[in-house]
Amino acid sequence: MVRQIVLLRWREGISEEEKTEVALGLRSLEEKIEGVRAMKMGSDLRVRSDNFDFGISVDFDDKEGYLAYRKHPAHLEVVERLIGPAMAERAGLVFEC
Amino acid sequence: MVRQIVLLRWREGISEEEKTEVALGLRSLEEKIEGVRAMKMGSDLRVRSDNFDFGISVDFDDKEGYLAYRKHPAHLEVVERLIGPAMAERAGLVFEC
């Protein structure tokens, strides 16, 4: 299995509506992109002051599944239209497990 | 379920042995700490140049499970003795999913 993790810090002044749009946009990819095996996401529980604000964990069968997701038009649209304008910082990892 | 994610960038000049010690130290916590439900970890597949180097994803039943893990002496020992000296940057998130 290959897991992609993306952690985000929201840009200052972002609204709750915008955050919800990011989450819904990402969630819609689960149905639109065949290779997505599992998707978990959520906001930080604020148990550490230096944690990021929001995170997504997406599982694929293999690296090819991840690469197909990455270049899929529905994914690119969510990244460009929703995530890009909403974030101030990104931390990512793609690992085999 | 509550998932903790930690992404690390290794400090410059770290050896492969030190990286392996971090991974083995973390893996040992799965048996030592009762509330750990699942633990996945791995090195970045280098599909993006700005990704972090290494990541750990740990699942718990609930926030209390995570908090017990965080303050468990075996966990603190791995963080202080192995992870601290090995890392240059950390990105974390704890979320309900």
Backbone of each chain as ProteinMPNN parsed JSONL, in Angstrom:
{"seq_chain_A": "MVRQIVLLRWREGISEEEKTEVALGLRSLEEKIEGVRAMKMGSDLRVRSDNFDFGISVDFDDKEGYLAYRKHPAHLEVVERLIGPAMAERAGLVFEC", "coords_chain_A": {"N_chain_A": [[0.836, -1.205, 0.0], [0.369, 2.27, -0.664], [0.65, 5.34, 0.95], [-0.455, 8.642, 0.888], [0.215, 11.633, 2.538], [-0.945, 14.775, 3.429], [-0.428, 17.751, 5.058], [-1.86, 20.802, 6.121], [-1.523, 24.323, 6.705], [-3.91, 26.732, 7.296], [-4.497, 29.767, 5.462], [-4.28, 33.054, 6.872], [-7.27, 34.426, 8.185], [-9.083, 32.865, 6.838], [-12.344, 31.569, 6.043], [-14.867, 29.567, 7.727], [-16.507, 28.392, 5.894], [-14.915, 28.204, 3.589], [-13.021, 26.346, 4.465], [-14.667, 24.124, 4.76], [-15.395, 23.739, 2.111], [-12.971, 22.901, 1.007], [-12.657, 20.433, 2.324], [-14.963, 19.059, 1.408], [-14.501, 19.081, -1.323], [-12.185, 17.517, -1.517], [-13.213, 15.13, -0.462], [-14.982, 14.404, -2.455], [-13.351, 13.332, -4.349], [-12.874, 10.737, -3.736], [-14.898, 9.208, -4.83], [-14.684, 9.909, -7.468], [-12.206, 9.177, -8.435], [-10.766, 6.293, -9.364], [-8.614, 4.778, -8.218], [-8.396, 5.413, -5.504], [-8.237, 4.133, -2.339], [-8.733, 4.488, 0.394], [-9.69, 7.25, 2.369], [-8.89, 9.631, 4.717], [-9.585, 12.432, 6.712], [-9.183, 15.518, 8.548], [-9.489, 18.084, 11.1], [-6.997, 19.547, 13.194], [-6.743, 18.513, 16.594], [-5.783, 20.241, 18.434], [-3.86, 19.596, 20.413], [-1.278, 20.119, 20.561], [0.616, 23.047, 20.277], [2.099, 23.685, 18.03], [1.216, 22.188, 15.928], [-0.043, 21.416, 12.585], [-2.995, 22.646, 10.772], [-4.928, 21.153, 9.385], [-5.468, 17.959, 7.871], [-4.908, 15.368, 5.406], [-5.149, 12.005, 4.577], [-4.435, 9.633, 2.246], [-4.974, 6.498, 0.804], [-3.537, 4.13, -1.471], [-3.293, 1.37, -3.819], [-0.747, 1.117, -4.872], [2.278, 2.84, -5.994], [1.717, 3.688, -8.592], [-1.01, 4.033, -8.512], [-1.187, 6.256, -6.846], [0.162, 8.131, -8.49], [-1.568, 8.313, -10.66], [-3.776, 9.455, -9.426], [-2.673, 11.891, -8.652], [-2.33, 13.262, -11.073], [-4.859, 13.353, -12.056], [-7.612, 15.041, -13.562], [-9.779, 15.874, -11.897], [-8.654, 15.948, -9.377], [-6.602, 17.82, -9.75], [-8.149, 20.054, -10.193], [-9.395, 20.487, -7.702], [-7.139, 21.013, -6.155], [-6.145, 23.352, -7.374], [-8.333, 25.184, -7.439], [-9.484, 25.148, -4.871], [-7.739, 24.265, -2.668], [-5.235, 25.557, -3.025], [-5.766, 28.465, -2.831], [-6.541, 28.468, -0.164], [-4.539, 27.783, 1.578], [-1.594, 28.346, 3.661], [0.704, 27.034, 4.188], [2.292, 23.919, 3.429], [2.807, 20.475, 4.135], [4.116, 17.458, 3.073], [4.036, 13.9, 2.309], [4.776, 10.811, 0.715], [4.503, 7.477, 1.075], [5.493, 4.006, 1.227], [3.787, 1.335, 2.73]], "CA_chain_A": [[0.0, 0.0, 0.0], [1.061, 3.564, -0.645], [-0.154, 6.37, 1.628], [-0.072, 10.044, 0.751], [-0.225, 12.495, 3.636], [-0.744, 16.217, 3.23], [-0.84, 18.609, 6.17], [-1.988, 22.2, 5.683], [-1.885, 25.439, 7.582], [-4.81, 27.654, 6.586], [-4.056, 31.164, 5.417], [-4.948, 33.886, 7.88], [-8.545, 35.025, 7.798], [-9.932, 31.942, 6.073], [-13.657, 31.35, 6.66], [-15.256, 28.166, 7.945], [-17.073, 27.91, 4.619], [-13.817, 27.821, 2.698], [-12.455, 25.09, 4.985], [-15.62, 23.061, 4.433], [-15.296, 23.488, 0.664], [-11.764, 22.084, 0.781], [-12.941, 19.069, 2.788], [-15.942, 18.439, 0.506], [-13.83, 18.889, -2.613], [-11.328, 16.335, -1.382], [-14.05, 13.948, -0.253], [-15.61, 14.031, -3.733], [-12.374, 12.599, -5.179], [-12.961, 9.324, -3.369], [-15.795, 8.559, -5.799], [-14.345, 10.253, -8.857], [-10.92, 8.614, -8.875], [-10.881, 4.855, -9.099], [-7.537, 4.174, -7.425], [-8.406, 5.813, -4.092], [-8.717, 3.003, -1.531], [-9.259, 5.001, 1.661], [-9.362, 8.663, 2.547], [-9.22, 10.14, 6.046], [-9.173, 13.829, 6.842], [-9.741, 16.167, 9.717], [-8.827, 19.248, 11.689], [-6.171, 19.24, 14.354], [-7.453, 18.567, 17.877], [-5.139, 21.272, 19.251], [-3.186, 19.022, 21.57], [0.068, 20.711, 20.498], [0.435, 24.38, 19.702], [2.795, 23.846, 16.754], [0.688, 21.305, 14.89], [-0.709, 22.012, 11.436], [-4.426, 22.868, 11.017], [-5.822, 20.211, 8.699], [-4.684, 16.938, 7.199], [-5.554, 14.366, 4.562], [-4.368, 10.783, 4.403], [-5.083, 8.882, 1.156], [-4.31, 5.215, 0.545], [-3.607, 3.561, -2.828], [-2.683, 0.04, -3.888], [0.677, 1.225, -5.213], [2.75, 4.166, -6.429], [1.026, 4.034, -9.833], [-2.32, 4.535, -8.097], [-0.986, 7.633, -6.382], [0.529, 9.004, -9.611], [-2.782, 8.529, -11.452], [-4.569, 10.409, -8.623], [-2.036, 13.203, -8.665], [-2.516, 13.966, -12.342], [-6.269, 13.291, -12.459], [-8.169, 16.397, -13.673], [-10.637, 16.225, -10.757], [-7.747, 16.277, -8.276], [-5.94, 19.089, -10.072], [-9.137, 21.121, -10.051], [-9.551, 20.751, -6.264], [-5.891, 21.632, -5.684], [-5.988, 24.721, -7.893], [-9.459, 26.067, -7.153], [-9.864, 25.188, -3.453], [-6.657, 24.144, -1.681], [-4.231, 26.609, -3.25], [-6.121, 29.754, -2.222], [-6.896, 28.324, 1.253], [-3.42, 27.377, 2.428], [-0.409, 29.177, 3.851], [1.866, 26.144, 4.259], [1.982, 22.523, 3.13], [3.83, 19.46, 4.433], [3.622, 16.254, 2.416], [4.832, 12.674, 2.28], [4.159, 9.659, 0.045], [5.355, 6.371, 1.53], [5.006, 2.635, 1.077], [3.623, 0.772, 4.08]], "C_chain_A": [[0.868, 1.251, 0.0], [0.125, 4.599, -0.024], [0.419, 7.752, 1.342], [-0.627, 10.827, 1.94], [0.048, 13.939, 3.243], [-1.281, 16.949, 4.45], [-0.85, 20.054, 5.683], [-2.081, 23.138, 6.881], [-2.749, 26.366, 6.745], [-4.18, 29.045, 6.518], [-4.856, 31.968, 6.45], [-6.273, 34.416, 7.337], [-9.461, 34.12, 7.002], [-11.26, 31.716, 6.812], [-13.923, 29.858, 6.857], [-15.832, 27.561, 6.672], [-15.977, 27.429, 3.664], [-13.183, 26.503, 3.145], [-13.357, 23.91, 4.619], [-15.56, 22.725, 2.949], [-14.071, 22.641, 0.316], [-12.058, 20.636, 1.153], [-13.913, 18.359, 1.842], [-15.327, 18.162, -0.864], [-12.951, 17.655, -2.587], [-12.168, 15.068, -1.271], [-14.662, 13.471, -1.57], [-14.657, 13.203, -4.608], [-12.414, 11.101, -4.919], [-13.836, 8.558, -4.365], [-15.334, 8.754, -7.231], [-13.086, 9.542, -9.362], [-10.811, 7.174, -8.383], [-9.848, 4.312, -8.114], [-7.508, 4.533, -5.956], [-9.021, 4.696, -3.257], [-9.309, 3.461, -0.202], [-8.823, 6.44, 1.791], [-9.823, 9.09, 3.941], [-8.785, 11.594, 6.08], [-9.765, 14.431, 8.098], [-8.903, 17.332, 10.183], [-8.074, 18.846, 12.94], [-6.95, 19.426, 15.663], [-6.816, 19.55, 18.862], [-4.562, 20.715, 20.556], [-1.726, 19.465, 21.613], [-0.049, 22.035, 19.771], [1.098, 24.517, 18.336], [2.296, 22.909, 15.664], [0.106, 22.097, 13.72], [-2.222, 22.074, 11.714], [-5.326, 21.751, 10.496], [-4.964, 19.181, 7.972], [-5.531, 15.962, 6.423], [-4.594, 13.182, 4.422], [-5.105, 9.937, 3.36], [-4.282, 7.629, 0.846], [-4.578, 4.727, -0.886], [-2.992, 2.165, -2.787], [-1.171, 0.147, -4.072], [1.005, 2.641, -5.674], [2.023, 4.623, -7.7], [-0.371, 4.605, -9.518], [-2.226, 5.973, -7.625], [-0.71, 8.568, -7.555], [-0.679, 9.302, -10.511], [-3.701, 9.54, -10.751], [-3.995, 11.812, -8.761], [-2.323, 13.973, -9.949], [-3.976, 13.952, -12.826], [-6.873, 14.701, -12.484], [-9.028, 16.815, -12.478], [-9.787, 16.614, -9.546], [-7.085, 17.63, -8.52], [-6.893, 20.263, -9.87], [-9.327, 21.494, -8.563], [-8.311, 21.461, -5.712], [-5.836, 23.101, -6.111], [-7.091, 25.663, -7.434], [-9.691, 26.229, -5.656], [-8.672, 25.201, -2.499], [-5.654, 25.289, -1.81], [-4.58, 27.921, -2.567], [-6.349, 29.672, -0.71], [-5.683, 28.128, 2.151], [-2.291, 28.396, 2.516], [0.848, 28.31, 3.819], [1.408, 24.705, 4.047], [3.135, 21.641, 3.569], [3.306, 18.148, 3.881], [4.583, 15.083, 2.517], [4.049, 11.626, 1.496], [5.042, 8.468, 0.378], [4.678, 5.03, 1.351], [4.881, 2.032, 2.482], [2.723, -0.465, 4.052]], "O_chain_A": [[1.951, 1.281, 0.585], [-1.035, 4.721, -0.416], [1.61, 8.001, 1.527], [-1.798, 10.692, 2.294], [1.138, 14.277, 2.782], [-2.441, 16.785, 4.828], [0.03, 20.477, 4.934], [-2.64, 22.794, 7.923], [-2.382, 26.742, 5.631], [-3.427, 29.443, 7.407], [-5.962, 31.59, 6.835], [-6.372, 34.804, 6.172], [-10.512, 34.561, 6.537], [-11.298, 31.676, 8.042], [-13.287, 29.009, 6.233], [-15.666, 26.371, 6.405], [-16.104, 26.386, 3.022], [-12.849, 25.652, 2.321], [-12.883, 22.845, 4.224], [-15.664, 21.558, 2.57], [-14.129, 21.776, -0.558], [-11.748, 19.72, 0.392], [-13.713, 17.19, 1.511], [-15.603, 17.134, -1.484], [-12.966, 16.847, -3.515], [-11.871, 14.058, -1.909], [-14.838, 12.27, -1.776], [-15.096, 12.468, -5.493], [-12.037, 10.3, -5.774], [-13.551, 7.409, -4.701], [-15.55, 7.904, -8.095], [-12.921, 9.332, -10.564], [-10.772, 6.888, -7.186], [-10.174, 3.478, -7.27], [-6.673, 4.009, -5.218], [-10.188, 4.35, -3.44], [-10.284, 2.881, 0.274], [-7.725, 6.809, 1.377], [-10.99, 8.932, 4.299], [-7.737, 11.948, 5.539], [-10.738, 13.913, 8.647], [-7.776, 17.543, 9.735], [-8.466, 17.921, 13.652], [-7.716, 20.377, 15.811], [-7.271, 19.671, 20.0], [-4.747, 21.276, 21.636], [-1.024, 19.211, 22.592], [-0.74, 22.132, 18.757], [0.703, 25.381, 17.552], [2.889, 22.841, 14.587], [-0.197, 23.283, 13.844], [-2.68, 21.613, 12.759], [-6.357, 21.443, 11.093], [-3.866, 19.493, 7.511], [-6.705, 15.748, 6.725], [-3.398, 13.348, 4.182], [-6.261, 9.568, 3.563], [-3.068, 7.685, 0.649], [-5.672, 4.885, -1.428], [-2.269, 1.817, -1.854], [-0.41, -0.634, -3.501], [0.139, 3.515, -5.736], [1.745, 5.811, -7.863], [-0.84, 5.534, -10.176], [-3.07, 6.805, -7.956], [-1.266, 9.664, -7.623], [-0.801, 10.4, -11.056], [-4.326, 10.376, -11.404], [-4.723, 12.785, -8.957], [-2.534, 15.186, -9.92], [-4.28, 14.485, -13.893], [-6.678, 15.474, -11.546], [-9.01, 17.982, -12.085], [-10.159, 17.504, -8.781], [-7.015, 18.474, -7.627], [-6.483, 21.337, -9.429], [-9.409, 22.673, -8.22], [-8.418, 22.388, -4.908], [-5.519, 23.979, -5.308], [-6.822, 26.811, -7.08], [-10.054, 27.315, -5.203], [-8.599, 26.055, -1.615], [-5.276, 25.91, -0.816], [-3.774, 28.445, -1.798], [-6.352, 30.703, -0.037], [-5.787, 28.291, 3.367], [-2.058, 29.187, 1.602], [1.927, 28.786, 3.468], [0.302, 24.321, 4.427], [4.301, 22.001, 3.403], [2.178, 17.757, 4.18], [5.775, 15.25, 2.774], [2.824, 11.553, 1.59], [6.214, 8.449, 0.002], [3.452, 4.931, 1.325], [5.768, 2.204, 3.318], [2.472, -1.071, 5.094]]}, "seq_chain_B": "MVRQIVLLRWREGISEEEKTEVALGLRSLEEKIEGVRAMKMGSDLRVRSDNFDFGISVDFDDKEGYLAYRKHPAHLEVVERLIGPAMAERAGLVFEC", "coords_chain_B": {"N_chain_B": [[-12.118, 7.109, 15.8], [-8.798, 8.22, 16.399], [-6.169, 9.768, 14.714], [-2.711, 10.223, 14.742], [-0.335, 12.112, 13.034], [2.999, 12.423, 12.098], [5.44, 14.149, 10.412], [8.79, 14.187, 9.304], [11.808, 16.005, 8.656], [15.008, 14.903, 8.045], [18.002, 15.732, 9.824], [20.875, 17.335, 8.367], [23.401, 15.218, 7.079], [22.793, 12.932, 8.463], [23.048, 9.453, 9.318], [22.338, 6.278, 7.688], [22.022, 4.326, 9.564], [21.19, 5.716, 11.858], [18.68, 6.58, 10.991], [17.397, 4.135, 10.753], [17.403, 3.366, 13.42], [15.59, 5.197, 14.514], [13.232, 4.367, 13.237], [13.007, 1.717, 14.202], [12.854, 2.186, 16.933], [10.432, 3.589, 17.124], [8.724, 1.604, 16.131], [8.875, -0.265, 18.15], [7.201, 0.771, 20.042], [4.665, 0.047, 19.465], [4.199, -2.418, 20.599], [4.765, -1.879, 23.241], [3.017, 0.054, 24.194], [-0.202, 0.098, 25.14], [-2.523, 1.343, 23.999], [-2.07, 1.78, 21.288], [-3.322, 1.313, 18.142], [-2.829, 0.97, 15.418], [0.061, 1.293, 13.407], [1.832, 2.992, 11.001], [4.621, 3.565, 8.962], [7.207, 5.24, 7.071], [9.617, 6.039, 4.451], [9.821, 8.879, 2.315], [8.74, 8.61, -1.075], [9.847, 10.183, -2.949], [8.415, 11.588, -4.942], [7.762, 14.142, -5.122], [9.566, 17.123, -4.909], [9.523, 18.784, -2.7], [8.566, 17.386, -0.557], [8.468, 15.965, 2.815], [10.892, 13.891, 4.641], [10.408, 11.51, 6.076], [7.801, 9.659, 7.656], [5.25, 9.073, 10.157], [2.331, 7.404, 11.058], [-0.084, 7.042, 13.413], [-2.666, 5.213, 14.92], [-5.39, 5.512, 17.211], [-7.961, 4.577, 19.598], [-9.29, 6.772, 20.627], [-9.041, 10.262, 21.701], [-8.011, 10.184, 24.272], [-6.505, 7.869, 24.227], [-4.446, 8.66, 22.518], [-3.325, 10.719, 24.108], [-2.386, 9.285, 26.304], [-0.408, 7.769, 25.078], [1.302, 9.819, 24.247], [2.413, 10.776, 26.636], [3.611, 8.552, 27.651], [6.343, 6.849, 29.153], [8.027, 5.216, 27.509], [7.57, 6.214, 24.969], [8.36, 8.899, 25.278], [11.054, 8.489, 25.699], [11.953, 7.511, 23.213], [11.438, 9.747, 21.637], [13.114, 11.682, 22.804], [15.716, 10.512, 22.855], [16.161, 9.41, 20.305], [14.57, 10.563, 18.101], [14.632, 13.392, 18.411], [17.498, 14.186, 18.169], [17.8, 13.442, 15.516], [16.285, 14.893, 13.766], [15.492, 17.747, 11.632], [13.295, 19.229, 11.095], [9.807, 19.307, 11.886], [6.479, 18.267, 11.243], [3.216, 18.142, 12.358], [0.043, 16.536, 13.176], [-3.034, 15.874, 14.811], [-5.913, 14.164, 14.514], [-9.478, 13.535, 14.422], [-11.156, 10.806, 12.992]], "CA_chain_B": [[-10.679, 6.876, 15.78], [-7.928, 9.4, 16.354], [-4.897, 9.479, 14.037], [-1.611, 11.176, 14.845], [0.629, 12.073, 11.926], [4.209, 13.231, 12.277], [6.378, 14.132, 9.283], [10.107, 14.689, 9.713], [12.96, 16.154, 7.76], [16.232, 14.509, 8.749], [19.069, 16.745, 9.845], [21.906, 17.081, 7.354], [24.488, 14.337, 7.455], [22.335, 11.782, 9.256], [23.422, 8.174, 8.715], [21.244, 5.323, 7.5], [21.846, 3.634, 10.849], [20.366, 6.548, 12.743], [17.298, 6.536, 10.493], [16.855, 2.824, 11.107], [17.138, 3.367, 14.867], [14.333, 5.923, 14.74], [12.124, 3.508, 12.805], [12.881, 0.574, 15.12], [12.396, 2.73, 18.215], [8.995, 3.846, 17.01], [8.022, 0.331, 15.944], [8.817, -0.972, 19.442], [6.13, 1.345, 20.869], [3.42, -0.647, 19.128], [4.005, -3.492, 21.589], [4.928, -1.39, 24.618], [1.95, 0.968, 24.62], [-1.434, -0.64, 24.904], [-3.555, 2.032, 23.217], [-1.722, 1.922, 19.872], [-4.138, 0.378, 17.362], [-2.146, 0.704, 14.14], [1.186, 2.191, 13.194], [2.421, 2.901, 9.661], [5.701, 4.546, 8.806], [8.017, 5.001, 5.888], [10.366, 7.133, 3.845], [9.172, 9.472, 1.151], [9.079, 7.961, -2.353], [10.486, 11.206, -3.801], [7.593, 11.926, -6.096], [7.705, 15.615, -5.088], [10.852, 17.561, -4.355], [9.371, 19.512, -1.434], [8.016, 16.538, 0.502], [9.315, 15.645, 3.96], [11.711, 12.698, 4.411], [9.967, 10.318, 6.797], [6.537, 9.926, 8.328], [4.635, 8.067, 11.023], [0.893, 7.572, 11.241], [-0.461, 6.155, 14.523], [-4.103, 5.261, 15.194], [-5.863, 5.231, 18.578], [-9.422, 4.549, 19.679], [-9.817, 8.103, 20.943], [-8.06, 11.274, 22.099], [-7.376, 9.728, 25.51], [-5.481, 6.908, 23.812], [-3.298, 9.441, 22.035], [-2.688, 11.45, 25.221], [-1.647, 8.299, 27.103], [0.787, 7.459, 24.265], [2.207, 10.975, 24.238], [3.145, 10.939, 27.896], [4.166, 7.263, 28.071], [7.81, 6.936, 29.248], [8.696, 4.578, 26.367], [7.452, 7.161, 23.859], [9.218, 10.053, 25.578], [12.44, 8.062, 25.546], [12.239, 7.461, 21.771], [11.441, 11.128, 21.14], [14.279, 12.437, 23.296], [16.996, 9.885, 22.567], [16.346, 9.059, 18.886], [13.977, 11.465, 17.103], [15.142, 14.76, 18.602], [18.805, 14.405, 17.54], [17.816, 13.034, 14.099], [15.415, 15.709, 12.906], [15.715, 19.172, 11.422], [11.986, 19.884, 11.027], [8.693, 18.429, 12.218], [5.119, 18.738, 10.953], [2.336, 17.189, 13.029], [-1.412, 16.72, 13.215], [-3.799, 14.833, 15.511], [-7.292, 14.439, 14.084], [-10.494, 12.504, 14.593], [-11.603, 10.398, 11.652]], "C_chain_B": [[-9.926, 8.202, 15.748], [-6.604, 8.995, 15.718], [-3.89, 10.609, 14.288], [-0.687, 11.002, 13.649], [1.814, 12.952, 12.281], [5.084, 13.046, 11.04], [7.686, 14.771, 9.739], [10.971, 14.991, 8.499], [14.18, 15.793, 8.584], [17.211, 15.686, 8.785], [20.14, 16.355, 8.818], [22.963, 16.127, 7.899], [24.073, 13.138, 8.278], [22.708, 10.473, 8.535], [22.2, 7.275, 8.543], [20.965, 4.559, 8.795], [20.952, 4.42, 11.804], [18.901, 6.537, 12.31], [16.634, 5.221, 10.881], [16.537, 2.751, 12.595], [15.85, 4.099, 15.21], [13.149, 5.019, 14.396], [11.917, 2.341, 13.774], [12.378, 1.033, 16.49], [10.901, 2.98, 18.204], [8.225, 2.541, 16.927], [7.87, -0.405, 17.278], [7.662, -0.463, 20.315], [4.791, 0.647, 20.635], [3.135, -1.755, 20.153], [3.999, -2.96, 23.017], [3.747, -0.569, 25.119], [0.609, 0.43, 24.153], [-2.393, 0.033, 23.913], [-3.253, 2.199, 21.743], [-2.472, 0.876, 19.055], [-3.484, 0.014, 16.033], [-1.043, 1.727, 13.975], [1.756, 1.935, 11.795], [3.53, 3.927, 9.591], [6.482, 4.248, 7.543], [8.696, 6.256, 5.384], [9.668, 7.614, 2.585], [9.664, 8.828, -0.145], [9.684, 8.942, -3.354], [9.716, 11.441, -5.099], [7.346, 13.436, -6.165], [8.955, 16.099, -4.389], [10.699, 18.238, -2.997], [8.757, 18.659, -0.318], [9.001, 16.367, 1.66], [10.04, 14.307, 3.697], [11.102, 11.411, 4.957], [8.667, 10.646, 7.526], [6.043, 8.748, 9.131], [3.164, 8.419, 11.161], [0.472, 6.553, 12.3], [-1.947, 6.335, 14.843], [-4.407, 4.833, 16.625], [-7.389, 5.169, 18.55], [-9.992, 5.954, 19.84], [-8.68, 9.035, 21.393], [-7.311, 10.847, 23.362], [-6.261, 8.727, 25.2], [-4.236, 7.62, 23.321], [-2.565, 10.118, 23.187], [-1.886, 10.507, 26.123], [-0.349, 7.903, 26.403], [1.794, 8.589, 24.372], [3.043, 11.063, 25.499], [3.755, 9.627, 28.398], [5.704, 7.332, 28.078], [8.545, 6.318, 28.059], [8.664, 5.497, 25.143], [8.381, 8.36, 24.067], [10.686, 9.708, 25.352], [12.848, 8.023, 24.059], [12.336, 8.876, 21.196], [12.736, 11.828, 21.548], [15.606, 11.843, 22.82], [17.227, 9.711, 21.057], [15.825, 10.136, 17.918], [14.571, 12.872, 17.207], [16.466, 15.003, 17.89], [18.809, 14.149, 16.026], [17.094, 14.02, 13.187], [15.85, 17.169, 12.792], [14.39, 19.925, 11.447], [10.894, 18.858, 11.265], [7.396, 19.082, 11.765], [4.167, 17.705, 11.534], [0.873, 17.54, 12.932], [-2.005, 15.576, 14.025], [-5.258, 15.102, 15.19], [-8.195, 13.236, 14.284], [-10.998, 12.111, 13.203], [-12.339, 9.065, 11.714]], "O_chain_B": [[-10.374, 9.175, 15.14], [-5.988, 8.009, 16.122], [-4.184, 11.785, 14.074], [-0.308, 9.885, 13.297], [1.646, 14.092, 12.714], [5.425, 11.922, 10.671], [7.688, 15.766, 10.464], [10.88, 14.331, 7.464], [14.37, 16.308, 9.685], [17.232, 16.522, 7.882], [20.278, 15.186, 8.458], [23.364, 16.232, 9.058], [24.931, 12.392, 8.749], [22.685, 10.4, 7.306], [21.164, 7.487, 9.172], [19.826, 4.194, 9.083], [20.078, 3.861, 12.466], [17.996, 6.492, 13.143], [15.471, 5.19, 11.284], [15.537, 2.156, 12.995], [15.104, 3.673, 16.092], [12.189, 4.917, 15.159], [10.783, 2.018, 14.126], [11.575, 0.35, 17.126], [10.191, 2.631, 19.148], [7.19, 2.384, 17.575], [6.868, -1.082, 17.511], [7.198, -1.167, 21.212], [3.908, 0.658, 21.493], [1.986, -1.995, 20.523], [3.327, -3.504, 23.893], [3.5, -0.5, 26.323], [0.328, 0.323, 22.959], [-3.002, -0.642, 23.083], [-4.093, 2.712, 21.003], [-2.277, -0.322, 19.256], [-3.58, -1.127, 15.581], [-1.194, 2.887, 14.356], [2.113, 0.807, 11.454], [3.391, 5.037, 10.107], [6.425, 3.139, 7.01], [8.403, 7.37, 5.818], [9.011, 6.844, 1.884], [10.851, 8.538, -0.294], [9.998, 8.564, -4.483], [10.286, 11.486, -6.189], [6.792, 13.94, -7.142], [9.357, 15.531, -3.373], [11.65, 18.264, -2.216], [8.462, 19.177, 0.759], [10.202, 16.591, 1.511], [9.828, 13.674, 2.663], [11.264, 10.344, 4.366], [8.462, 11.779, 7.96], [6.358, 7.593, 8.845], [2.801, 9.579, 11.356], [0.646, 5.349, 12.114], [-2.425, 7.456, 15.015], [-3.779, 3.927, 17.174], [-8.027, 5.641, 17.609], [-11.031, 6.288, 19.271], [-7.517, 8.636, 21.453], [-6.118, 11.116, 23.503], [-5.207, 8.74, 25.835], [-3.115, 7.242, 23.659], [-1.335, 10.098, 23.244], [-0.835, 10.882, 26.642], [0.683, 7.722, 27.049], [2.988, 8.357, 24.564], [4.231, 11.383, 25.448], [4.358, 9.604, 29.471], [6.302, 7.818, 27.118], [9.579, 6.838, 27.641], [9.624, 5.547, 24.375], [9.092, 8.778, 23.153], [11.463, 10.534, 24.873], [13.946, 8.446, 23.699], [13.205, 9.164, 20.373], [13.375, 12.489, 20.73], [16.512, 12.578, 22.427], [18.355, 9.848, 20.583], [16.551, 10.57, 17.023], [14.962, 13.463, 16.2], [16.565, 15.93, 17.086], [19.723, 14.592, 15.33], [17.272, 13.986, 11.97], [16.469, 17.739, 13.691], [14.351, 21.11, 11.776], [11.029, 17.691, 10.898], [7.227, 20.296, 11.884], [4.29, 16.516, 11.239], [0.502, 18.679, 12.647], [-1.538, 14.44, 13.939], [-5.789, 16.152, 15.551], [-7.749, 12.089, 14.313], [-11.237, 12.966, 12.351], [-12.789, 8.559, 10.686]]}, "name": "protein", "num_of_chains": 2, "seq": "MVRQIVLLRWREGISEEEKTEVALGLRSLEEKIEGVRAMKMGSDLRVRSDNFDFGISVDFDDKEGYLAYRKHPAHLEVVERLIGPAMAERAGLVFECMVRQIVLLRWREGISEEEKTEVALGLRSLEEKIEGVRAMKMGSDLRVRSDNFDFGISVDFDDKEGYLAYRKHPAHLEVVERLIGPAMAERAGLVFEC"}
